[in-house]
Every structure is written in C-alpha cells, then in structure tokens.
C-alpha cells in the first residue's frame, strides 16, 4: 500500500513537471496567430456610436462561417461594443542598435496600435514597441523606413491583420463583422 501511494505521488509529480515544461515551451514560441481581444488598431480608435456607410453583414461569432444574424443597414447608427484584432505576424530584424536591441535581434510584430506603435513579441514576452516609419494596415508612414537614416530594422513582409468588431444595431440585436471600413465615427480624433 505504501509503495503504491509513493508510486502514484511520483507519477503525479512527473506529470506536473511534464505539463510545466510543455507550458514553458509554448510560451517560448511566438504565436502563429495572435488574437488581441478588445484591441482597436489605430490611434484614437474608439468603440462608441458609429454610422453605417454601407450595408454590412453581421455574424453570430467573429467568423464568416458562423451564422448570419442580420445586416447593418447603410445610413443607420450602431454601437461599436468591442473587437478583436487577429494578426499573423511578420518579423522585424534589427539592423542597427536601438533601445537595447542589437543587430540580428528579431521582433515578431503583431497588433498595430497607431502612430507607429505595435505589439511585438521579443524573448518570450509581448510588449508595445515604437517602430517608427513602419507602414501598417491602418496607416502609411512617409518617408519609408528604408529611406531614412533613423531606420533601425527591416520588416520581412506586410502584416496579415483582420479586425473583427462586435456591433449592436439600433434595433438591439448584436453581430460581428470584419467589414470595418463600412463604418464612420470610429476615430475619436477626427
């Protein structure tokens, strides 16, 4: 009985260690797809009353394969409740020393936050980083990074970003859409 109890305790400890090791390994890898819940991906982006500029299909979930729940009609007021930004990253390779980074360091670039600020993954942690002169999906920078002396790295390819928003219609029903360009009054600065 005592041997069986010790054996089961050892199995439990070994299993816990294996799970901890797998969790640590998973955190050591940058996510292939990062879903940033609640994010609003440009400067002054805000969830509030918006105007629907074009008829816009709404889904029950942030996925076009989910059930259609209605259409936000052009010309109507709706309320942007929240959203999520889904990003397949691009890598930004450091070419000259900058703020503690050294040439050869690689930042995995994710959610655009506006004004050249992005969420990046570096050495196992997600953080915000200014990547000045980097053009993203919601803003274009001029001059381009490669045309300036201040440029300290190179983005390997454009980000693949999809922004889904959860919206309440004026009738009170709620749906998700990724047709965010069909709404106005999303920018609190303009």
C-alpha positions in Angstrom: 0.0 0.0 0.0 2.8 2.4 1.0 4.7 1.6 -2.2 1.6 2.2 -4.4 1.0 5.5 -2.7 4.6 6.7 -3.2 4.4 5.5 -6.9 1.2 7.4 -7.5 2.8 10.5 -5.9 5.9 10.2 -8.2 3.6 9.8 -11.3 1.7 12.9 -10.3 4.9 14.9 -9.8 6.3 13.7 -13.1 3.1 14.5 -14.9 3.1 18.0 -13.4 6.7 18.6 -14.4 5.9 17.5 -18.0 2.9 19.9 -18.2 5.0 22.7 -16.8 7.7 22.0 -19.3 5.2 22.0 -22.2 3.7 25.3 -21.0 7.1 26.9 -20.7 7.9 25.7 -24.2 4.7 27.0 -25.7 5.4 30.4 -24.2 8.9 30.4 -25.6 7.5 30.4 -29.2 5.8 33.4 -30.8 2.2 32.8 -31.5 1.4 31.9 -35.2 -1.9 33.7 -34.8 -2.4 36.3 -32.1 -6.0 37.3 -31.1 -5.9 40.6 -29.3 -9.4 40.9 -27.6 -10.6 44.4 -27.1 -8.0 45.9 -29.3 -8.8 48.9 -31.5 -6.0 49.1 -34.1 -5.2 52.7 -34.9 -4.6 56.0 -33.0 -7.8 57.4 -31.5 -9.8 54.3 -32.5 -12.8 54.0 -30.2 -15.8 51.8 -29.6 -18.8 54.1 -29.4 -21.8 55.2 -31.7 -20.8 54.7 -35.3 -22.6 55.3 -38.6 -23.0 52.5 -41.1 -21.9 53.8 -44.5 -22.7 50.6 -46.5 -25.0 47.6 -45.8 -22.8 45.3 -43.7 -23.4 41.6 -43.0 -23.3 40.6 -39.3 -22.4 37.1 -37.9 -23.1 35.4 -34.6 -19.3 35.0 -34.0 -16.2 36.6 -35.3 -16.1 34.1 -38.2 -17.7 34.2 -41.6 -18.6 30.5 -41.3 -20.8 31.3 -38.3 -24.5 32.0 -38.7 -25.6 35.3 -40.3 -27.6 37.3 -37.8 -28.6 40.3 -39.9 -27.4 43.3 -41.9 -26.5 46.7 -40.5 -28.3 49.0 -43.0 -26.5 51.9 -44.6 -27.2 55.2 -43.1 -28.1 53.8 -39.6 -26.5 54.5 -36.3 -25.0 51.5 -34.5 -22.8 51.0 -31.4 -19.4 49.5 -31.7 -19.1 47.4 -28.5 -15.7 45.8 -28.7 -13.5 44.0 -31.2 -10.5 41.8 -31.7 -7.5 42.1 -33.9 -6.2 38.9 -35.3 -2.6 39.0 -36.6 -0.4 36.6 -38.4 3.0 38.1 -37.6 5.8 39.5 -39.6 9.4 39.6 -38.3 11.3 42.8 -37.9 15.0 42.2 -37.9 17.2 44.7 -36.1 19.9 46.1 -38.4 21.5 48.6 -36.0 21.5 49.0 -32.2 18.4 50.7 -30.8 16.9 51.0 -27.3 18.6 47.8 -26.0 18.2 45.8 -29.2 21.2 44.7 -31.2 21.8 43.9 -34.8 20.3 40.4 -35.6 17.6 40.6 -32.9 14.2 39.6 -34.2 10.9 41.1 -33.1 7.7 39.4 -34.1 5.3 42.2 -35.0 1.6 41.8 -34.1 -1.3 44.3 -33.3 -1.0 47.8 -34.7 -2.0 50.4 -32.1 -1.5 53.6 -34.1 1.2 56.2 -34.5 3.8 53.6 -35.3 3.2 51.6 -32.0 2.8 47.8 -32.3 2.6 44.9 -30.0 5.7 42.8 -30.5 6.9 39.5 -29.1 10.6 39.5 -28.1 12.4 36.9 -25.9 9.2 35.3 -24.8 7.2 38.4 -23.9 4.6 40.5 -25.6 5.2 44.3 -25.3 4.5 47.6 -27.0 7.2 49.0 -29.2 7.5 52.1 -31.4 8.5 51.0 -34.9 8.8 54.4 -36.5 8.5 54.7 -40.2 6.8 51.2 -40.4 3.7 51.2 -42.6 0.9 49.1 -41.3 -2.5 48.0 -42.4 -4.3 51.1 -40.9 -1.6 53.8 -41.6 1.1 54.5 -44.0 4.4 56.2 -43.0 6.3 58.6 -45.1 9.2 58.5 -45.6 9.5 54.8 -45.7 11.9 53.2 -43.2 14.4 52.2 -45.7 14.6 55.8 -47.0 15.7 57.3 -43.6 18.9 57.3 -41.5 16.8 56.6 -38.4 15.6 53.2 -39.6 16.9 50.5 -37.3 15.4 47.4 -38.8 13.6 45.7 -41.6 10.1 44.1 -41.8 10.2 40.9 -43.8 6.6 41.2 -45.2 3.4 43.1 -44.5 1.4 42.1 -41.5 -1.7 39.9 -42.1 -4.3 41.7 -39.9 -8.0 41.1 -39.6 -10.1 43.3 -37.4 -13.5 42.0 -36.2 -15.9 44.3 -34.4 -18.9 43.4 -32.2 -21.7 45.8 -33.0 -25.2 46.5 -31.6 -27.9 47.6 -34.1 -30.3 50.3 -33.4 -33.0 47.6 -33.0 -30.8 46.0 -30.3 -29.6 42.8 -31.9 -25.8 42.2 -31.8 -23.5 40.8 -34.5 -19.8 40.6 -35.6 -18.3 41.8 -38.8 -14.8 42.3 -40.3 -16.1 44.9 -42.8 -14.8 47.7 -40.6 -14.3 50.1 -43.5 -18.1 50.3 -43.8 -18.4 52.4 -40.6 -17.6 56.0 -39.8 -17.1 57.9 -36.5 -14.6 55.3 -35.3 -11.8 57.9 -34.9 -12.1 60.0 -31.8 -9.5 62.4 -33.1 -11.3 63.3 -36.3 
